[in-house]
Every structure is written in C-alpha cells, then in structure tokens.
Amino acid sequence: MNPEMEKYYATNKLFLSRIGGWPYQRKVMKTLIPCLFTMVHYSTLVTQVLLLYDTWGDIDIVVECTITLTPLFAASTKLINIVVNNDKFQRLLQLMNEHWEFFNSEYERHILRHYASIGQKVTSYYAVYFTITLISYLLIPLIPRILDIVIPLNESRPLAYIYQAEYRVDEEKYYYLIIFHTYIVSTITTTILFTVDTTYIVCTLHACSLFTAISWRLENIIGEADTKSDNNEKIYTRMHYHLEIFAEKHGSANNDYRELIMCLKKHQLALEHVKTLDSIFTHATFILLSLNVLILSVIGIQLINNLTHTEEVIRYGFITFAAFIHLVCMCIPGQLLIDRSTDVFDKAYGSSWYTFSVKSKKLLRVLLYRSLAPCTLTAGKMFVMSMTMCSSVMQTAMSYFTAFLSVKK
C-alpha cells in the first residue's frame, strides 16, 4: 500500500484486521475471527428464541426480541459481506493504491489528501460517537446497583439487563456472567458496525476525490487554437488569459488533446472504482435498509409502552438515534458521490471547448456522454443511495409504525 495512503487509512486497517476483514492479513485469522464473532452472535440468537418460546403470544416480547436481534443481524450481514467479497475488496484497495500513483500532479495529490483527511476525521468522530453510545448503553444495567450503594432502600432494586434474554439458569445467581456475555455481544456488534461503516465512507470519499480531481483538470485545460486579429496579434479572452498564466505557473500541459485523453483515462479509473465499490456493498445495503425500516417501525411502540420507565426510555432512545445515524451515514456518501460525479459533466460542458482542436472536441463529446449520468451507489441494484432515499426510508418506517400501533391496539 502507498505509504501516504496508509497514513490516512491506518485506523480503518487496524479495525478491519480486528474483525478479520483485512485482505492482506493471514488466512487463518480471516477465517477464525469471523467464525468466532458469528458464534457469539448465534449464542444470543439462541437466548432470544428460548425467550420467544417461553412467552409465545406476547406481542411486547416479540417487539423486544426484534429490537435486540436487528443490530445483530445488521452486524452479521456486514461481517459476512466483507468476508465473502474479500477478493473484490482487495481489488478495490489495489485500485486506490494505483490512483495515488496515477493522480500525480501537485494539485491532484492535494485533492486526494483533502478527501482522505476528511475520511480520517469522519472515522475519528464516528469512533467517539460509538464509544460514548456504547458506554452509556452498557452502564444502564449497573444503575440499580450503583443506586443501591449511593441511595440504599430497604430492599435491593430489581436487576436490570441490556436486553431481555432466556439463559435457562438462575439469573440472580449468574447475573454478572449474563451481563458479561451481553457486554461482549454489544462490543463485538458495535465494532463490526463501526469498522464496515467507516470503510464504506472512506472508499466513497476516495471516489469523490477522483471526480473532483478530474473536474479540476477539465476546468484548466487550455486549447491551442487562438483567435487572431488582422495584424496577426493574439486576442485572449479574460478566462483564456488566466488559464494560460495558471498553466505556466503549475506546469499544466498545453496540448488539449493529450490532456483530454488523460481525463478520459482517469474518468475510466474512477468509474471502475465506483463499480467495484457498489458490487461489494449493494446486496448488504439492501438488507440493511430493510432492517433500518424494521427497527425504526417497531421501536416507537416500545417507547410509547415504557414512557414511565426512565432506563428503558434512555435505552430505546439510544437505539433510535443509532438507527437514524446509521441510515444517514449510508445515504450521505451516496449523495456526495452523485454530486461530485455530476461536476465532471458540468466542468466539461463549461470548459473552453471553443479553443480546442477538432480532435479534442470529439474526445470532449465522448467524455460528456460518459459523465452525463451520475455515478451512484445502490441497494440491491434497485434503490439509489441518496438523501432522497433517506427521506423515503423514514416515511416508510413511520407508515409501518402507525400500522403496527393500530394492530397492537
């Protein structure tokens, strides 16, 4: 991996290695770690199935189990997806490495660094958000125990758990072992969600940097054809004059044909990067969108039912906020990619095409045709990830929520 690229993506590499998703780590670790995490998740699934069996017909328990299992299924989907598509992910990293070598002008490197630093900051902020949320969530079962010490009552307060589950043991006797198991499950789930989400974001931001670099190059192409006056003196437009000064200062090529060929090659690399990225995440994204709709639909019911229980309201509030943030973080990168890829067409259309040679104008038409449709990330090859999709998911979730609430009543 390019040393400069590795500097910006060191955190992502570290966490991908911890979940067995880094393509270049030892094969035994890529197999062992995902299997271990999957076994932990399935151990929780067993406790939820036993709980449903013991309380069959209780709608509140069904809703509670749905809320508990949805993040687990989401994390498992992300983990399995990154493991199954590990070869594609390795190819994506190879492409990114080639981009850092091929986009080698000073300003193009500046653009790549700028977007990589944004990805680095997003990863850091995301880590802080997940850490605070996880710690706050894990502290909920300890609140009664702490209150028993700080503000003791005549009798001990009821035991609290992160989520309801059936272990077929004496829950009071093995309370701390049960809490330890739920802590392990929650930490693993959060780690997987954080790792895969930030990987998705930084790879999308890298694609945006490619389109931004291409747009900049198109904007600064200088044609060789100049309008001349009767006394054979050159007449420059104001824009043409400034572009030529820019070319002399930054060493841009004066051959518009060669520059357009370079833009076409780089645009093709950017398209290949987006295609590979979409092929890795599209099916998992569809499942995750469905899970987002499900959890946002049913969690409102539990909030209404537990308005008098402060601990439960806090817990469901954290889950609702996390689900919404997850949805936004899936949609914003897609929207940003649409905007940056559209800029290529806008810059090509607004370039100084009237100064280009005939051959260059033909190449420009090819580039305009290729960049006419914006690049998109999809969910199941059916839904385009954008802020419009985010709004649609929220509306759908609210519709299902009102339907579930009416059925429950």
Secondary structure, DSSP 8 states (H G I E B T S, - for coil): --HHHHHHTHHHHHHHHHTT--TTS-HHHHHHHHHHHHHHHHHHHHHHHHHHHHTTT-HHHHHHHHHHHHHHHHHHHHHHHHHHTHHHHHHHHHHHHHHHHHS-SHHHHHHHHHHHHHHHHHHHHHHHHHHHHHHHHHHGGGHHHHHHHHS--SS------SS----SS-TTTTHHHHHHHHHHHHHHHHHHHHHHHHHHHHHHHHHHHHHHHHHHHHHT---S--EE-TTS-EE--HHHHHHHHHHHHHT--S-HHHHHHHHHHHHHHHHHHHHHHHHHHHHHHHHHHHHHHHHHHHHHHHHHHTTT-HHHHHHHHHHHHHHHHHHHHHHHHHHHHHHHHHHHHHHHHTS-GGGS-HHHHHHHHHHHHHHSS----EETTTEE-SHHHHHHHHHHHHHHHHHHHHHH-
